[in-house]
Amino acid sequence: MIINTVIPHLDIVPSNQDLIGIEVEFVGMEEKENRLRKFIKRPDMDYDFIVIDCPPSLGVMTVNALVASDYLIVPLQCEYFAMEGLGYLLNTVKLVKAQLNPQTRSGWYPVDDV
């Protein structure tokens, strides 16, 4: 559900409890990696930018976001475990680019803990 905000030209689609079982629902579904891309590429979705905030996991929702995206920005803390997780993410991005969305561009910008 798209919600209009008081800020002009800014709409949001908040998460809800229905996403809890999405991993299970998508098992066996054809083209499950393209569901979000098909949704945001509809003609009635007339937005200049869409920001997709993903959970820190490499599940089906994150893969959907990678497939739907033209650009990828990963905020990253400069800590050991964050850097180790980055390796897994980079492998996933390579696979997505090779098999599902070759147009995705990425940039890595370290951020400080605030």
Secondary structure as GFF3:
##gff-version 3
##sequence-region A 1 114
A	DSSP	beta_strand	3	4	.	.	.	ID=ss1
A	DSSP	beta_strand	11	12	.	.	.	ID=ss2
A	DSSP	three_ten_helix	17	21	.	.	.	ID=ss3
A	DSSP	alpha_helix	22	26	.	.	.	ID=ss4
A	DSSP	three_ten_helix	32	34	.	.	.	ID=ss5
A	DSSP	alpha_helix	35	40	.	.	.	ID=ss6
A	DSSP	alpha_helix	60	68	.	.	.	ID=ss7
A	DSSP	beta_strand	71	76	.	.	.	ID=ss8
A	DSSP	alpha_helix	80	99	.	.	.	ID=ss9
A	DSSP	beta_strand	105	110	.	.	.	ID=ss10
###
